[in-house]
């Protein structure tokens, strides 16, 4: 299992343990329970990223033992992971998982377990940029998906296409909306007075299984 690959810090000796310290996994579960009450959308994001934090949880690391070098090793581990198809994960996905660890460590600062979040000391270049890497573009957008983008462009320029199809081809791929979010858009969600362009607010999604409107996946 690539998620259980041994990291450089796995064999670290832990001789000093503060009585106020807590295991990283325990703090994560506590904060996750509170996040469920506060913001359901963020809770879903953190919960989905938890499996990648397993390499830290399984070692029983304490919050105070997560230093800058540990964070660097963890981010490098994420960047080296591959999907079952052999493709790299997108930079955005890696940053989202790393942000979950940063969120837990911020809670450690808030509870007085650590005085400083080690993410603040990361050297430039450790975190991948928010833009897609060329490796990801070549791997994921190759073949059928590249043809899909070409078809979207052709549909956008096709004057014989219906207004609905042309609008869909402009809005959905351009904004990254999910199908359920597109299906739940209302006229009142569009701000025609916004400058310099109209503003579309995505605040709900249509669930085809329950046939009910729900919150968006990210809660935003």
Beta strands, then each sheet from edge to edge (+ up, - down):
strand 1: 190-191
strand 2: 199-200
strand 3: 205-207
strand 4: 212-214
sheet 1: 1+ 2-
sheet 2: 3+ 4-
end
